[in-house]
Amino acid sequence: MTAILFPEPRADVLARRDFLIAGLAKLVPPASLVTSEDERRAFETDAFTAYRRVPLAVVLPETTAEVSAVLAFCHQHQVPVVPRGAGTSLCGGAIPQEDAVVIGLSKMSRILEVNYPDRIAKVQAGVTNLAITNAVSADGFFYAPDPSSQLACTIGGNIGMNSGGAHCLKYGVTTNNILGVTLVLVDGTVVEIGGEAMDAPGYDLLGLVCGSEGQLGIMTEAVVRILPAAEGARPVLFGFETSEQAGEAVAAIIAAGIVPVAMEFMDKPAIDICEAFAKAGYPMDVEALLIIEVEGSDAEMDATLAKIVEIAKKHGVKRVKESKSAMETAAIWKGRKSAFGATGRIADYICMDGTIPTGQLPYVLRRIDEIVKHYGLRVANVFHAGDGNLHPLILYNVNDPEEAMKAEEAGNDILKLCVEVGGCLTGEHGVGIEKRDLMRHQFKPVELDQQMRVRAAFDAGWILNPAKVFPLEGRL
Amino acid sequence: MFTMLRPQNEDELAAIVREAEAQSAMLHVQGGGTRAGLGRPVNNGVMISTAGLSGVTLYEPAEMVISALAGTPLRVVEETLAEKGQMLPFEPMDHRAIYGTSGEPTIGGVVAANVSGPRRVVVGACRDHLIGVRFVNGRGEIIRSGGRVMKNVTGLDLVKLQAGAHGTLGILTEVTFKVLPRPETTATMLFEGLPEADAVAAMSAALGSPFEVSAAAHLPAGMGVETARTLLRFENFAASIDYRFPALAEKLKRFGAPKRIENAESEQLWLAIRDCQLLAEPRDTALWRISVKPSDAPGLAAVLRSALPEARLFLDWGGGLLWLATPASADAGAQAIRAALSGKGHATLVRAPDAIRSAVPVFQPEAAPVAALSGRIKASFDPQGLINPGRMHAGL
């Protein structure tokens, strides 16, 4: 695929490569500087694998001071910088460019402090999402946002993208679960944003930095909220004859005053793919499946589930299957969280991430089907039904350039549809390079200009992750 | 003196701002005027009332989303939600008790000051539930950010920036929230006579338990009644509370045997805590709102009492929020309070005579590089510094 353009690599930067590498070598230990082409190639893309660029160099700092020194150096010499966590971005947020230095935070992976009385943990940016939960789960706590890539993705990347997950209906997304960050500004200045206390006065820079896709600075540490785990959690499978029925059941559950901790939707192609991979016991004779999870004591879960089952019956549910064991629960979630990987076993795919008002669900699902058929492709739908965050997986063959182009066009049509019905281009994956050129469909020129002026308050010279988020034309 | 303008829609407002921009005229924004004492005092220019921008513009109970124009009375938003059994989760405080103001708080004012209440400690603040804004920036441009869906990472999050900006980054015209179902019922667990350190330990244990406490406050002895009271709120359906109450009491038994306060009495108690009614009188004292990590609260309270012998205080947010009344003389205790905090939290001077609020930083002073960033952000929205100038910091 070649539809998305990168900025032309700057000849003046490429010409100074030896000088720049010599300068970087003075700032970090030799093991933290990657210069050979073979080793740099490992950083050429992320989980948006259709695009790749080998960076000028890769630095893997071990301290905030090193990050600061490297940023100050790159800023002084006007070299673009691309921050990187684990490289699991689905929107190309961590894809480098030939004239850029990648600053990878993977070596800063320590949990610095766990504080149960105040329900916070202080961690370095390169710690994985799941490592935080693993560090506190024996004591009955967890870190709430749970993107499907949580085994690999880092908290720094989560903050950069304001990641979500399956359980944010109840617990919110990353921005709702962070209290502070240590941020290195483009000139190397280190600032503390927020902290260990709630609601710092002044402008909500923490809220601004969260989801800023590495455009405002590089985070090296974070204070995250850890929450007490519920006494128990139980996912239940609800199989329906049609997607419309499933969508109506979701709306009715919320209207009845019930907010389950998760409500996940899969259509028939997604059920087939995930069941073949995870053997989770998903019903195979239905067109749409909801995984609804409730939490609490056994009695509370029984009471809430009874209400949900009653509502589902009113909306024609065909199969209801409760998890009877921890193993079944694990299998049910393994199937859902492996949806992208399992799809990758049968075809190449691009994954959309638009969000829509949930009332538009039946209409949008019908239109997605029409759009994908129009391009002669297939689609599997998995998504967070409670919050309207869709993940249509458009299947195609990466070795067929024409089909690849069609997949990209179908994806763009779907995202424009999401905006048309009152939603947005991306709910949790980020804009990156993938959706950069669609931003004008969601924002008016004055609105993009306002965002770019805010960006310029941090990085007027477009040093930080410059190929991303904002269309290349008309930049301020 | 103020001239008062009352635009009837967003376009009229944008035209007023463009006119002001051409003349470099200062604009001050007023919702219901019930929180006019919050922030640094300002006293000349053109006053823009948002009263003409009123009404709920979208409400989808099945999507848990509501939008309203900025001048909509908070009461209207809350009543609209209550009709469908829903609520604003962050329980916004009503400032009329502490300021002695009348009139109607507006939803725009709630956002501008990022106003939250006791439930904040568990569900998050106003800014956590705000998912969309429309506003007119200092260039007279109408800007949207966020929207009506609860998961949205498209572009920079200007929504969060507007929450708590006290109108200095633009004049809000419409705000959109995600909401939650109202709990069916409520009850409060009461421990009496706990010293502060034990009270905070009990609140931390409760908030760190799986028994879903929705608020935790501590009222020291002399705050309303003679005995110190530590309060833990439960919400949900009755059977759930009946299960969780004894379960938590068992977990907290080292703090004694708690009493149980039911529905109406429990609600009154939390309303008094939310609105800081306990320190509202005498009206001529200064009021501070101090945010720290809960485990620092008992030590801080002790230091403050010794530095400011006349100070009275209570704790909300499990100890994370300290309300403090001090004599409104000299700097109202600013130096002592901020020295006691020494980088561990932040103190906002919520109530004091104009002269003190002009002389003492109302909001916690920011580190130099952060203050510089704030200045550049302000300029990116309002290059001439026309909207609510000086409301948050001198020159900002």
Interface residues (C-beta under 8 A of the other chain):
Chain A: N115 Y116 P117 D118 R119 I120 G140 F141 M161 N162 G164 C168 G172 V173 T175 N176 L185 T189 V191 E192 I193 G195 E196 A197 M198 D199 A200 P201 G202 Y203 D204 L205 L206 G207 L208 C210 G211 S212 Q215 P228 A229 A230 E231 A251 A252 I254 A255 G257 I258 V259 G296 S297 A299 E300 A303 T355 I356 P357 T358 G359 H384 D387 G388 N389 G422 G423 C424 L425 T426 G427 E428 H429 G430 V431 K435 M439 Q442 F443 K444 V446 E447 L448 Q450 Q451 R453 V454 R455 A456 A457 F458 V469
Chain B: E60 P61 A62 E63 M64 V65 K84 G85 Q86 N114 S116 R120 V121 G124 A125 R127 D128 N137 E141 I142 I143 R144 S145 G147 R148 V149 M150 K151 N152 V153 T154 G155 L156 D157 L158 V159 K160 L161 A163 G164 A165 L169 L180 P181 R182 E184 V200 A201 S204 L207 G208 S209 P210 E212 F237 A239 S240 Y243 R244 A247 S291 V292 K293 P294 S295 W317 G320 L321 K344 G345 H346 T348 F363 Q364 E366 A367 P369 V370 L373 S374 R376 I377 K378 A379 S380 F381 M392
